[in-house]
Amino acid sequence: MPIVTNLTKAKTIAHDMRRAKRAEEFEPHDEVISKQIPGADADAAETARAAIRTKYETVQTDIDAAINEVELINVVENM
């Protein structure tokens, strides 16, 4: 009996992984913005955050569009 992947649950797990990686990338920029660190460029931090948001919006779309586990694995591995 072959193993069958529940694609809906796999996508949920992939989205959780996406959120965790996005939060990890946001962290250094969040500190600059929230702590208003002197000498740190808040505008550059916000620009970096916008780029990260765009990157992970694309990943979110790719996860949702995956039609099988192979496509989903490729998306996750390329995050």
N, C-alpha and C positions, 0 to 999 in steps of 0.2 A: 504494500500500500504506500503510494508516494506521499510525501509531506506537502501539504497545501498551505500556502501563505494567505492569511487574511489581509488583503491589500488595504482595507479601510483602517485596520489597527496598525498596520505597518506605516501608513501615512501619518497617523496620529503620533507614533513614536518619532518619525522623521521630523515632524513639526516641532516636537519637544526638543529634539537635538538642535534644530535650527534656532529656536528661541534661546537655548543655552549658549550656542556659539555667538549669536548676535549680542547677547548680554555681556559676554566675555570681551568682545571687541569694543563695546560701548564703554566699559568700565573706566579706562584711563581718561576718556574724554568727559565722562560724567563728573569725575573728580574736579577737572579744570573748571567746568561750568558751575557745579554746585558749590564749590569752595571758593570760587573767585580767586584763585591762586595768583598772587602778584607776579607779573612778568610772563604769565602764561597767556596765550592768545585765545580768548574765548571764541572769537569768530572762526579761527582755524579749527577749533574743537567742534564747533557746530557744523562746519563744512564737512569735516571728517564723519561726523554722525550722520549727516544727510547721505553721504556716499555709502555708508554701512547700511542704512535703511533701504536704499535703492538696491543694493546687492542682495539683501535678504528678501525683498519683495519679489525679486526674480526667482530666487530659490523657492519661495512659497508657491509661486505660480507653477514652477517646474514639478514640485512635489504633487500638487493637485492634478497636474496634467499626466502624470505617470500612469500608464495603462497596465503595467505589469511590474513584478518585483525587480527585474533586471534594470528597467529604467529608473526605478526608485533608488536602487542601490547606487547607480551611477550619479544621481543627483546628490545623494548623501556623501558619497566619497569625494565629490568635487566641491563640497562646501568649504 
